[in-house]
Amino acid sequence: MNYRHIYHAGNFADVFKHAILLAALDHLRSKDKPFFVLDTHAGTGLYPLDAPQARKTAESAGGIEKIVAAMPRSDILRSYREHVLAMPGNEESLRVYPGSPSLIRARLRPDDRAVFNERHPEDFETLRAGFARDRRVRVESRDGYGCVRAFLPPPQRRGLVLIDPPFEIPDEFSRMVRALGEGLKRFSTGTYLLWHPVKSPAAIRDFHSALSALPLPETLSVTFFLRPPDDPKAFNGTGLVIVNPPWTLAESLKDFLPELVAFLAPETGRWSVERLGGALS
Ligand SMILES: C[S@@+](CC[C@H](N)C(=O)[O-])C[C@H]1O[C@@H](n2cnc3c(N)ncnc32)[C@H](O)[C@@H]1O
């Protein structure tokens, strides 16, 4: 396990993923009934942007720093920007970047619950130190995909599962497909967010066709390209497959994604939203 998210915190892919994650959490909060969130590959939860590892790659310069400097108008991007700037430590300037556990915790109400799981021993300790005292949260150190069996279905019967692996191993796409299949058998009404990088378009096509072989409920594939994917080895863009998306999301993405392109990749960027499963509503 070589991957450490601190090298990438706040990059373009985090902006894309976290803005959509917050929109999905807001939808869950719009009803009174408690919800559950499972973050299978959680990272440490909070990243100091002045840490040597973050400064070494400076990836936040192409992501959150551009959003902070901008004046977004779409609901999704405005709300995300406000959340990041509201993190303790960011009162005067952008000093810390919240990972998915921080963003999720900020949206939990007293009766909502979450499991944050991280396998890397050091990052797990940081995660535990930051979150284990919150009685709404359980922090685990298992294999992320095993969490699908261990924690689904949740007693609340409503909630969201974020599957955000590091893509260090060649069969990560097939593992995600298997985990989603397992998850849907246990918790068919849950919202699932499956994050992936976009390098080779062929790998994404294979991923989508493997997903389409599952009994998928309504599912969106949302992609943000930094540049045309001409070099299949480059990190050309990022995507989320969203199973059981909140019903207003597809519409709000149409305001969010063009803004994201305008702020992060105005010359070469583009976006797409495709339906992979379920009936059109
Ligand atoms: C992309 S990062 C997660 C970022 C985080 N979800 C966020 O949005 O802030 C992927 C994480 O998965 C962890 N990881 C790697 N292999 C794992 C496994 N088998 N099970 C659980 N976590 C794993 C890595 O240590 C890394 O922290």
PDBQT file of the ligand as one rigid body, heavy atoms in Angstrom, charges set to zero:
ROOT
HETATM    1  C1  LIG A 301      -8.519   7.923  -2.728  1.00  0.00    +0.000 C 
HETATM    2  S1  LIG A 301      -8.080   7.655  -1.082  1.00  0.00    +0.000 S 
HETATM    3  C2  LIG A 301      -9.509   8.007  -0.180  1.00  0.00    +0.000 C 
HETATM    4  C3  LIG A 301      -9.892   9.446  -0.090  1.00  0.00    +0.000 C 
HETATM    5  C4  LIG A 301     -11.117   9.738   0.741  1.00  0.00    +0.000 C 
HETATM    6  N1  LIG A 301     -12.242   8.860   0.418  1.00  0.00    +0.000 N 
HETATM    7  C5  LIG A 301     -11.551  11.177   0.543  1.00  0.00    +0.000 C 
HETATM    8  O1  LIG A 301     -12.378  11.424  -0.353  1.00  0.00    +0.000 OA
HETATM    9  O2  LIG A 301     -11.099  12.043   1.279  1.00  0.00    +0.000 OA
HETATM   10  C6  LIG A 301      -8.035   5.897  -0.980  1.00  0.00    +0.000 C 
HETATM   11  C7  LIG A 301      -7.704   5.363   0.432  1.00  0.00    +0.000 C 
HETATM   12  O3  LIG A 301      -7.879   3.945   0.433  1.00  0.00    +0.000 OA
HETATM   13  C8  LIG A 301      -6.938   3.389   1.338  1.00  0.00    +0.000 C 
HETATM   14  N2  LIG A 301      -6.834   1.953   1.027  1.00  0.00    +0.000 N 
HETATM   15  C9  LIG A 301      -5.985   1.309   0.186  1.00  0.00    +0.000 A 
HETATM   16  N3  LIG A 301      -6.298  -0.001   0.125  1.00  0.00    +0.000 NA
HETATM   17  C10 LIG A 301      -7.368  -0.182   0.936  1.00  0.00    +0.000 A 
HETATM   18  C11 LIG A 301      -8.174  -1.310   1.269  1.00  0.00    +0.000 A 
HETATM   19  N4  LIG A 301      -7.924  -2.528   0.759  1.00  0.00    +0.000 N 
HETATM   20  N5  LIG A 301      -9.207  -1.134   2.114  1.00  0.00    +0.000 NA
HETATM   21  C12 LIG A 301      -9.489   0.094   2.632  1.00  0.00    +0.000 A 
HETATM   22  N6  LIG A 301      -8.760   1.194   2.369  1.00  0.00    +0.000 NA
HETATM   23  C13 LIG A 301      -7.716   1.063   1.518  1.00  0.00    +0.000 A 
HETATM   24  C14 LIG A 301      -5.689   4.207   1.060  1.00  0.00    +0.000 C 
HETATM   25  O4  LIG A 301      -4.791   4.105   2.156  1.00  0.00    +0.000 OA
HETATM   26  C15 LIG A 301      -6.268   5.611   0.871  1.00  0.00    +0.000 C 
HETATM   27  O5  LIG A 301      -6.274   6.313   2.089  1.00  0.00    +0.000 OA
ENDROOT
TORSDOF 0
